Amino acid sequence: MDDEPDEPDEEAMPTPLSSPALLELCDLPPLSSEDVRRTRLETLRSWARQHDYDVVDDDDESGGRRPSLIEFLTVHSHGMDTKTGCMPLHWLAGTGFNEAIDFVMSLLRPRHDDDDDNNGDDDDERKKKLFQFLSIIDQRAHKPSTDRTPLHYAARNGHLSTCALLIEKYGALSHPIAVGGVTPLQLAVWQNRLDVVKYLVTINGVHLVHERNGYDCGLAHWIGLIPKKRWRGDHHQVNNSNNNSNDFHKDDDVDNDGSGVLPLAQYLHSLGISYTSNPSNCNTQGHTPAHKAAWGGNLALLQYYHTVHGVYDTAQDVAGNYCADIARMRKNINCVAWLQECANGKRAESYAVLGLDGNTATEDDVRRRFIELAKASHPDSRGGRRRRSGEEHHQQQHPQDEENDDAHDDDIQREEMTENDEEFVKIRAAYEHLTKDGGVGNQRNPKYDEVKLLEDRRRITNNNDNNDDDLLILSSSDDGIDDDNNNNNGVIDDDDDLFMARLIAVISDYDENCGFPVALIGE
């Protein structure tokens, strides 16, 4: 055939000009063998030889030039992944395909050893090429990954050698900031890449760990959101090239209790990162580091915050949620149970009222301490001593002073008895909370109880028995339908009003600066 290619073997291969195979070629599978890497690189070189020229594209009505492979790799819109907004160089960095990065950059690097007669470039053209070379290494992704650079993806996916290649060999920015204030360091923390985190801190300086993104989230927040499959870090990867990502043994959760995140948490704390729940450590949603750990379901991290840093579930976010509420939204039931049993502030308060150390006190200690305090603070006991003391005092006083002293003593006795009553009530409540209730807390956003009332299916009926048109009765039923009143005579189907009421109940507490709380979207 006339249109048969001169080199059928090479032309038969899918090319970036005829298929989306370029992105697939750049998406190097994890744990690829040397043979796989070498084969892919050779394919890339072959495509570069085929398309390293400018020709007129016959299918282009405008008579435009056909892009070369390097343009597909770096700037041409047809080389972009429409789903992620990333260019092939982002994929190469994100998969740790260092050899291919070297090859791509070699096509872009200005050739200073050629003279002007051979390459036709003047100094301005060389500067233009140098600028292009430097800008491509920090190439920004498009929506939805807006402004993320190759380094973002290399750091996110734990390719330490690729991070070093981009920064040290090709001069990439070591701390590029994408939309929302997201940095490679934050992404490395989010994916539990301890080695990459240490490298970026060394390159950029310790001050970097205290930066916040556009939502005022710091590294203390990012660490709580580490996905479960990344809890164990980089030491439990499945050695199987059929996997789509750096995944782990999905059926083996025995040692995946979240404690694999603790080395990173301890390292960040050694650099000055705080995990407390004070206001200065909250993001724009009012989330503390503990809120994020509850959202991520990492019980080991919550326990670390509690035992090492004294964090309790006493702080509410701007939507009124405790950590237990956030964990409940995400169905992290083990976190909910532990937060209410062990990290509730009420337990610590009860131990404090009894003057005991909650970490060491036993049930016998609690009982003995209660009896001891009850004897000293019970109103009857204190009142009896006060009355006996008063009688002895009156026997020694002059008769003319007794009337005034009696009134004064009565006032003092009433005040003391009131104080004693309050003190004893606190002691008894603390004792009963620890012994009868097991010290369990009841952290719950009160707004949910209000919304629950609105969630009941409701109907409004006229009280015809009273013949009062203005009197309406609010009632509840399982299905919200009254079979005897399907014609809506005297019955109002209130579904629309119910929906509006629920929205108003949630949104009304937030001013125009806060808007709708993202924390409630999951609910």
Secondary structure by P-SEA (a helix, b strand, c coil): cccccccccccccccccccccccccccccccccaaaaaaaaaaaaaaaaaccbbbbccccccbbbbbccccccccccccccccccccaaaaaaaacaaaaaaaaaaacccccccccccccccaaaaaaaaaaaaaaabbbbccccccccaaaaaaaacaaaaaaaacccccccccccccccccaaaaaaaacaaaaaaaaaaacccccccccccccccaaaaaaacccccccccccccccccccccccccccccccccccaaaaaaaaaaacccccccccccccccccaaaaaaaaccaaaaaaaaccccccccccccccccaaaaaaaacaaaaaaaaaccccaaaaaaaaaaccccccccaaaaaaaaaaaaaaccaaaaaaaaaaaaaaaaaaccccaaaaaaaaaaaaaaaaaaaaaaaaaaaaaaaaaacccccccccccaaaaaaaaaacbbbbbbccccccccbbbbbccccccccccccccccccaaaaaaaaaaaacccccccccccccccccc
